[in-house]
Amino acid sequence: MARRLIDPLIVGRVVGEVVDIFTPSVKMNVTYNSNKHVCNGHELMPAVIAAKPRIEVGGDDMRDAYTLIMTDPDAPSPSDPYLREHLHWIVTNIPGTTDVSFGKEIVSYEGPRPVIGIHRYVFILFKQRGRQAVRAQESRDHFNTRRFAEENGLGLPVAAVYFNAQRETAARRR
């Protein structure tokens, strides 16, 4: 079952460009506007993703703590991602079996605003060793998920999902 879950992350180059290969072990549901469920590789319109989503974290125990990261590995454009990765959000100390509203937001949500091309927006969930202080870098640009996980002792992800978005033109809004 885990193999089937990770395949879209490999095809979408999330595994490789953002994280190393891992085995998903915790369920994570990401929903925008109470009805737009995020599925790997699906496209969402910028108007739908402006406000922060509801993210439910599975797990077995409320005493477990998780860190959520949202990044854009395609900033400022997929053909020249020289700002890779752009950090959109970090929430830490999320209790298992709850949602991100129970965690501590250390980098506020920044809604995606792709300008050029189709961007991938990736949600990555890490299990913490316990409740801990997780530190983020100063800038949102040039964020590195692997380095962040290493510096904060988070190990490999336990869940990840991504969606695609591109600039909404007047013709696409009709």
C-alpha positions, 0 to 999 in steps of 0.5 A, a space after each residue: 500500500 505504501 508503494 502506491 501512495 508514494 508513486 505520485 510523489 516520485 512522478 511529480 519529482 517531489 521525491 528527489 527535488 524536495 525530500 528523499 524517498 520515504 514510507 508514508 506512515 501517518 494519514 494527512 488530509 489537506 482541504 481548502 475552502 471546506 470542500 477542495 481536497 488536495 490530491 497529488 498532482 491535481 490542479 487548484 486555482 489560485 482563488 481557491 488556495 488564498 486562505 490557509 487550508 484545514 489539515 488533519 493529521 492522523 497518528 495513534 496518539 495525541 501525545 505525538 507531535 508533528 511539524 508541517 511544512 508547505 513549500 514551492 520548489 518551482 519559485 519563481 518559475 519551473 524552468 528557472 527555480 533559482 529561489 527553490 524552495 520558497 517557504 509558504 508555511 510552518 506549523 510545529 507541535 501539532 498533536 497527533 489525531 488533531 489538525 494544524 489549528 492545535 499546533 504552533 505557527 512559526 511561519 505564517 501562511 502565505 497563499 500561493 501566487 504563481 506568476 510563470 508556469 505551473 508550480 508544485 505546492 508541497 505539504 510535508 509532515 514530519 514526526 517530532 521526537 517530542 514537543 520541541 522548539 523548531 527553528 526556521 530560517 529568516 528568509 522564505 526563499 532558498 528554503 531547503 526541506 532536507 536541511 531544515 529536517 536535519 537541523 531540527 532532528 526531524 528525520 524523514 517525512 511521515 506524509 506528503 502531498 502536493 498540488 499544482 497551480 498556475 496564474 489565473 488569467 481572465 480567460 480561465 476565470 470565466 
